[in-house]
Amino acid sequence: MPTRLQIERWGPMLFGVLSTTAWWCLDGQIKIFFAKELLAGLLSAGAIAAGFLATAISILLPFSSTPTGLWMRKKGYLPDLFRYLNRAIYSCLFLTCVCVLAFFLLDEASGVPQFFSFVIVFTASYTAASLARIGEVLMNLFERASESADKDG
């Protein structure tokens, strides 16, 4: 049975692979009549999420000197947190790059090429799962930090 940390660590990759496999099994295609809107929406979402994560990093940089941050460093969780943020930011940026590239590969008759649609589905689902993971971790951290602050007074 996988531990919570293993699920947390491998969850986004597994979600991306399962989503792409389902897309392939269902013979999914991104048709031209909604491809441009979908790509524009994913591009915007990826860019906005990257900005959110950059803000999260600026909040977390001084966090490592707080009692919760020191506890995380002592337990060895702090490198995982920064790795999660790093992967989430890069997946958001990669998603925006994939969407820009897909605009150039659009075929006016059929839409996005089949193989490239697999790349889009994997990247979008991996990015969504990475954002969910970092959101969950950040909420748990802020909750833990507020509990230690409440104990003092």
N, C-alpha and C positions, 0 to 999 in steps of 0.2 A: 504494500500500500504506500503510495507516495506521500511524503510529508507536505505540510502546508508550504514550506519554503521551496520545495521542488516544484510544486504546482505553480507557485508564484513566479518562479524562475523560468519555467518552460511553458507556461500557459499561453502567452501571446504567440509563440512559434507554433504550438499545437493548434491553436484557434485558426491561425493563418493557413496551415496545411489542411485542416479539416474543411475550412471554407472553400479553399481552392479545389479540393477533391470533390466536394459537393457540386461546385460550379461545373467541373469537368463531367461528372456523372449526369448532371441535368442538361448537358450540352448548352451551357449558358453562353450567351452572346450579348455584346453591347451594340445594339442596333443604332443606326445613324439618326433615327428620329428622336432619340433622347441622349445620344452620346455626348454631344457638346455641352448640354446642361449638366449631365452627370460629371463630366470631367471638370467643368468650371466649379461645380460645387465641391468636389473632392479637393481640387487645388486650393480653393478658399479655406476649406476646413483644415487642411494640412498646414497652411501658412498661419492661420489663427492659432492652431494648437501649438505650433512651434513657438509663437510669441508667448503663449501662456506658460509653456515650459521654461522659456528663458526667464520669465518673471519668477517662476518657482525656484529656479536656481539662485536668483538674486536674494530670495527670501531664505534659502537654505544655507547659503555660504556662512553667515554668522551663526547658524544653528549648531555647528559642530562644537562650539564652545559652551553651549548650554548644558545643564545636567542631563537632559535626554540625549543630546548629541554626544556627550562624553560616554554615556551608557552604551549608545550604539557603536561608538568606536571601540570600546572595551569588548563588546560582544562580537565585533567583526561585521556588523550590519551596515556601517556607513559606506564602505566601498560598493556594496550591493545597491544601495540607494542611488549613489551617483552613477553607477552603471545602468540602472533602470532609467534614470533621467536622460543619460547619454543616448541610449538606444531609442527611447521615445522621441527625442528631438531629431535624431538622424532618420528615423522612420517617417516622421512628418515631412522632413525636407526631401527625402527620397520620394515620398508620395507626390509632392508638388512637382518634382522633376519628371516623374513617370507621367503625370497628367499633361505637362507641357509637351513632352515627347509624343504622347498619344494624339495630341491635336495635329501633329505633323503626319501621323500615320493613318489618320482617318481616311477611309475609303467611302466616297459619296454613295456607293451602291450598297455596301454591306456594313459599314461602321468600323469599329475597332477590330483589327485582326485577332483571330481566336487566341493565338499564343499570348499576345500582348494583353488580352483581357484576363488571362490567368495571372499575369504579373500585377495588374491593377487590383484584382480581387484579393490576391495574397497580401499585397502591400497595404491596401485599405483595411483589411481585417486584422493584420498584424498591428497596424498603427492604432486601430480602435482598442484592441486588447492591451496594448502598451499604455495607452492613455488611461484605461480603466485601472490597470495595475498601479500606475504611479498615483492616480487619484486616491485609490484605496490606501496606499502606503502613506501618502501625505495626510489624509484624514486621520489615520491611526496615530501618526506622529503628533499632529496638533492636539488630538485628544489626550495623548499621554503627557504632552508638555503642559496642557491646561490642568490636568489632574495634579501634577507635581506643584504647579503654581497655587492651586486651591489648598493644598495641604499646609502651605506656609501661612495662610492667613485669610 
